[in-house]
């Protein structure tokens, strides 16, 4: 129990350290926020005028997808920060301190929760300005925001694992981009996945990003009364499946990331 207490205390200390680093490097937070804002304005005022959906405005249909795109992009900051610290020898300094090895990863992912919450709040405010509205009860809307942050936290462990396996910032950036773009654009984030042709349709329907977007739309009331009901099983049970995806990611990557961390700092 004492070891657990020390691990938690060390993790919170690292989280405070990384939160201060974010405050001193506003370009990281600015990049995470500004790109989704540009996407909101681009899709709303350029493509939104040409895309019509039955029973729902494209602005309301779009915003849950932008939320998910934002948190997926924010989670990549975890991996990028870890590769930078590894390259600068920060981890070697941590090894000389009487601290829990797991504190580095737990502290980093906890600090990124602050960034994810900031990003989601910013997107919600921008969405309200361009016409997005919540049509469900406060508990349902709160669950929608909690699910977004929870998935972001789980996905940050994925990017941490990938970063510790690659170890170089430039390589991680390339791989993270290759990973994130298919997840985002081969989904229902911007268009109805049922309209995709051929094999792309089932891939998009079983994409965890599509499930999370659908769950957010349901919890925020942005599905549209005239939109056809999804036929794919994950989309018909979007809320529990999205929660299950987050739990599975944590169960797989929380034990895996520390192993790669120990291997990275021992070489």
N, C-alpha and C positions, 0 to 999 in steps of 0.2 A: 504493500500500500504506500509505503514511503517512496519507493521507486516510481510508482505511478504519479504521486503528487509532484515529485521533482520533474518528471517528464512533462506534466501539464504546465508547471511553472516555467520551465525552459521554453516550451512551445509558445507560451504567451509573450515571453521576453523577445523571442525571435519575431513574433508577429508584430510587436511594437516597433522593432527595428525596421522591418520591411514596410510598415505603414509610414514611418518617418521618411524612408527612402522614396516612397511614392510621392509624398508631399514635396520633397526636394527635387523630384524629377517630374514635373507636371506634364512633360511631353508624353509620358507613358499613358497617363490617365486621359489627356487630351486626345491622343490618337484613338483610344478605345471609344471615346464618346463622339468625336467629330465624324468618324466614318459612318456610324449608323445614322447620325443626323442628316448627313448628305444623302444616304440611301432613302430616308424618309421623304425628304424634299424632292429627290429625283423621281421616285416611284409615284409620289402623290401628285405632283404637278406636271410631270411629263407623261408617264405611263398611265396614271390613274384616270386621266380624262379619256383614255381609249379602251380601258378595261371595265366592263360592266359585269356585275354579279347579281344573281336574283336574290332579292330580299335583304341585301347588305351592301353598304358602301365599300368601295375598295380600300378606303382609308382604314376602316375598322377591321377589314379582313387582313390587311397588310401588317398592322402594328404587332400582333403576336409573333409573326415571322421575324420582324425586326428585333423584337425582344430576344428571341432565341439566337439570331445572328450575333447580337451584341454580346451575350454571355459566352458564346462559343469563342468569339474573338478575345474577350477578356480573359478567358481561361488560358489562352496561349501565353499571356504575360507570365504565368507561373513558370512555364518551361523556359522561356527566354531569360527570365531573371536567374533561374538556377544555372543555366549554361554560362551566363556572365560571371556569376560568383565562382563557379568552378574554374573558369578560365583565369580569373584574377587571383586565384589562390585563397579566396575567402574561406573555403571549406577546410583548407589546411590549418588556418588559424582556429577554426572552431574545434578541430581535433585536439588542440592543446588545452582546451577549456574543460572543466569538470561539468559537462552537460550531456544530456541524453542525445544520442545520434538522431533519433526520430524527431527531435524538436525542430530541426532545420526544415523538414518537409511539412510538419504540421503548422509551424509558424508561418511558412510561406503561403500555404493554402488558406489559412485563416485570414492573413492580411489581404489576400485577393478577394475574400468575401466582401471586404469594404469597397473594393473597386467595383465588384459586380453589383452591389446594392446601389452605389452611386450611378452606375451606368443605367440600371433599370429605372431608377427614379428620374433620371434625365430623359430617357426615352418616353416615360409616361407623360412627363410635362410637355415634351415636344409633340407627342401624339394628341394630347388634349388641344393643343394649338391648331393642329391640322384637321381636327374633327373626330378623333377617336373618342369613343365613350364606352363606359362599362355599364352593362345592362343586367347584371346579376346582383345578388345580395352581397353585403360586405364580407361575410365569412367566405363565400365562394371566390370573390376577388382576392382576398388575402391569401387563400390557398393557392391561387394562380401565381401570385408573386413569390410565395414560399417555394413552390415547385421550381420556378425559374432559378432562384438562387441555389436551391439544393442541387439541381442538375449542374449548375455552373461549378459548384464546389466539387461534385463528383468528377466532372470532366477535367478540372484542374489537376486531379491526381493522374489522369490519363496523360496530360501534357507533361507533367513532372516526370513520369516514367519514360516517355519518349525522349525528353531532354537529357535525362541521365544516361540513356542508352546511346545517344548521339554525341553529347558533351560539347559540341561546338555551336555557338549562337547562329552563325550563318547557315550551317547545315540544318539546324532545328527549324529556322524560319522557313526554309524551302520545303521541308517535309511537312511542317504544320500547315502551310498554305495548300499543299497537295492534299492533305487530309481534310481540311475544313471546307474547301470550295465544293467538292462533290457532296459532302454532307448537307451543305446549305442549299445549293442550287438544284440538286437532284432530290427535292423534297416538295412539300406543299407550302413552303414558306411564302412564296410569291405567286404561285398559280395553283389551281386545283389539281392534285396529283392524278385524279381520275381522268384528266384530259391528256395525260402523257401517253405517247405511242408505245406499242410493243412491250419489250421487256423493261423499259424504263418505269412503267406504271407500277408493277409489283415491287421493284427496288425502292421507289419513292414511298410506297405505302408502308413498307416494313422498315424504313429508315427511322431510327430513334428520334431524329430531329423532327420528322413529320409527326410522330406521335406526340412529342412535347408541344409542337405548334398547335395541333388539334386540341390537346388538353387545355392550353391557354385560351384558345378561342372559345371553348365550351365554358370555362370558368369565368371568362370576361363577358360572355354573351355576344360574341362576334361571329357566330356561325351562320347567321342569316336564316330567317324562317322559311325561305323558299329554296335554299340550297339543298341538293340531294344528300341523303344520309350516306356516309362512307360505307363501303361494303367490306373493306379489308378488316380482319379481326383486330389488329392493333389500334386502328383508328376508331373502331366502334367501342373500344374499352380504353380510351386514350389516357384518362387520369390514372387508373391503377397501373397500366403498362408503363407510363412515364416514371412513376414512382419506382416501379420494379427495375427499370433500366438504371436509375440512379443508384439504387442499392447494389445491383450487380456490378456496376463500375467500381464502387467503393470496395466491395468484397474482393474483386480481382486485383485492383491496382494499389490499394493501400498496403497490402503485404508485399507487393512486388517492388514498389518504388524504394523502400528502405534497403532492400537487397542490392539494387543497382547503385544506390547512394554509397553503401559501404564498399562496393567494388570500385566505384569512381574515386573515392578519397583514399583508397589503399594503394592506388597506382601512381 
